[in-house]
Amino acid sequence: MSGVEVAGIIVAVFWAILISFLAVALMRLAQVLRATTKLVSEVTDQAVPLLADASSTVRSARTQLDRVDAIASDVQEVTSNASALSSTVATAFGGPLVKVAAFGYGVRKALGKGDAGTAVPPKASRRTRSDGGGRTVIVGRTVPAARRRKQKD
């Protein structure tokens, strides 16, 4: 066998191996394409009912939103009516009630029973305690030492 024949045999074996690899790759590609086709058909079969359900859900949500809009407008109307009623009541009764309260306060003051405005109790109720704390007790209050000097004057 000559060198040319050996080279021809090596090239033929190389081409046979190459074609075998290409055949295996094409078979795997065919399997992938079949699986993809099956998957796409299954997704299509499931997507159509899902889209129909989504469409009915959107229609139902739109109906509910229309109802909520009607309720919100009714609530707004009730709120404005309540506001108008409140202002009417305040106008009708507010002025006279303030006048009656002021009259009652004036009567109490005139009769001498209205000592509610005084902040410090009368002198008879003051007591001094020497507990070493440096505080003067005025019924219900504690006055700091700095202010105590002003009160003794």
Secondary structure, 3 states (H helix, E strand, C coil): CCHHHHHHHHHHHHHHHHHHHHHHHHHHHHHHHHHHHHHHHHHHHHHHHHHHHHHHHHHHHHHHHHHHHHHHHHHHHHHHHHHHHHHHHHHHHHHHHHHHHHHHHHHHHHHCCCHHHCCCCCHHHEECCCCCCCCEEECCEEECHHHHHHHHC
